[in-house]
Amino acid sequence: MYLPKKPKKWGFKLWGRCSDDGFLNDFAIYQGKGTRVVDDDGVLNCGVAGNVVLQLCRSLPPDTAYKVFADNYFSGFALVAEMKKRGLHYTGTINANRLNNTPLPSEKELKKEGRGHMSSVYETTNNLSLVRWLDNKCVTLISSYLGTEPVDNVKRYDKSPKKHIEVARPAIVKEYNAKMGGVGLLDMMSTLYKRLMKSRRWYMYIFFHMLTVSLVNSFLYKRSCKSLGTKPMAMKIFQSQVAECLKKAGKPARGRPSSASPPVRKKTVVVPLPVQDVRYDKIDHLPDVVGTRGRCRLCQKAIPK
């Protein structure tokens, strides 16, 4: 696909459902605008973007009150109503052209009231709330379980007096800012130490990307480090140790040398210690039988036989 707003304009488009800390729970590959997303009950009718959300939420158990957050590309009245019918909560920003003539004040009217002003309306058929809030710009959000209350204050920098001021913030904005951003965090962590490769086979790019995402998901073991009282390692070290363990895994076991064979002369080559996971896995830790002598690192001549 060609994505003009992305840093890399050409690439494969993947939909993902992530937790707020960047853990990928489910994903789907975009296969074109005409691709029909089918649910267990038939073809979904919440639009191209809304059907993607329903497809990724099929793995969630129904009637469990899971909270799903998405941006304005996906949000719509039909999607929020369908999510609520399945027992799932939804919160997200919504475009002005999807409001169906909802009586909300315009951005110009909110600017007359001042920064931090908000307005809300409620749709009584499905009990949905719409909140429009003015910060630097006007933003509109839709939710099936949140509204404006309780309102708290946040600090914002005002250019006119050149100082920080207190701005009222609705509860729906606070919750959205706290839980949104898991997909962006996953993309950032996936590109930190991504292995560069080239191939003429298009599916190889998706395969290696899935390996990278698997490493990022595994690195989120650091969520348990605080409860275990251990300090998590850096992501670069974690990936190198995973690669070393996979490289040494599954090696065939070799028998011990017989007592009649001459002892192998010990070399002075400094061998780095393996990582802790390899040292203590109790698998294939037997000496290697070397048939030929090597060259000394300190001497310029070969070692005499």
WOZICOR-V933666 format. One record per backbone hydrogen bond with DSSP energy under -1.0 kcal/mol. NH is the residue of the N-H (numbers start at 0). CO is the residue of the C=O. E is the energy in kcal/mol with one decimal. If there is no record, write none. Layout:
NH:CO:E + NH:CO:E
This chain:
2:8:-3.8 + 5:2:-1.4 + 10:0:-1.8 + 14:27:-3.3 + 16:25:-2.9 + 18:22:-2.1 + 21:18:-1.8 + 24:16:-2.7 + 25:16:-1.3 + 27:14:-2.2 + 29:12:-2.7 + 34:31:-1.4 + 38:41:-3.6 + 41:38:-1.2 + 43:36:-1.9 + 50:46:-2.3 + 52:48:-1.3 + 53:49:-1.8 + 54:50:-2.2 + 55:51:-2.4 + 56:52:-1.4 + 57:54:-1.1 + 59:56:-1.2 + 62:85:-2.2 + 64:86:-2.1 + 67:88:-2.2 + 69:90:-1.5 + 73:70:-1.4 + 74:70:-1.3 + 79:75:-2.2 + 80:76:-2.3 + 81:77:-2.1 + 82:78:-2.6 + 83:79:-2.1 + 84:80:-1.8 + 85:81:-1.3 + 86:83:-1.3 + 87:82:-2.7 + 88:65:-2.7 + 90:67:-2.2 + 91:141:-2.2 + 93:139:-2.1 + 97:94:-1.4 + 98:95:-1.2 + 103:101:-2.3 + 109:105:-2.0 + 110:106:-2.0 + 113:109:-1.3 + 115:133:-2.6 + 116:113:-1.5 + 118:131:-2.2 + 120:129:-2.2 + 122:127:-3.5 + 127:122:-1.7 + 128:142:-2.6 + 129:120:-2.8 + 130:140:-2.5 + 131:118:-3.2 + 132:138:-2.7 + 133:116:-2.1 + 134:136:-2.5 + 138:132:-2.5 + 140:130:-2.8 + 141:91:-3.0 + 142:128:-2.0 + 143:89:-1.8 + 151:168:-2.2 + 153:166:-2.5 + 155:164:-2.4 + 157:162:-2.7 + 162:157:-1.2 + 164:155:-3.2 + 166:153:-2.9 + 168:151:-3.4 + 170:147:-1.5 + 171:146:-1.5 + 173:169:-1.6 + 174:170:-2.3 + 175:171:-1.9 + 176:172:-2.5 + 177:173:-1.5 + 178:174:-1.8 + 179:175:-2.0 + 184:180:-1.9 + 185:181:-2.0 + 186:182:-2.2 + 187:183:-2.1 + 188:184:-2.3 + 189:185:-1.9 + 190:186:-1.3 + 203:200:-1.3 + 206:202:-2.1 + 207:203:-2.5 + 208:204:-1.8 + 209:205:-2.0 + 210:206:-1.6 + 211:207:-2.0 + 212:208:-2.5 + 213:209:-2.2 + 214:210:-1.9 + 215:211:-2.1 + 216:212:-2.6 + 217:213:-2.2 + 218:214:-2.2 + 220:217:-1.3 + 221:218:-1.5 + 222:219:-1.6 + 223:220:-2.2 + 227:223:-1.7 + 228:224:-1.1 + 229:224:-2.2 + 237:233:-2.4 + 238:234:-2.3 + 239:235:-1.9 + 240:236:-2.3 + 241:237:-2.1 + 242:238:-2.1 + 243:239:-2.0 + 244:240:-2.4 + 245:241:-2.3 + 246:242:-1.9 + 247:243:-1.5 + 278:274:-2.2 + 279:275:-1.9
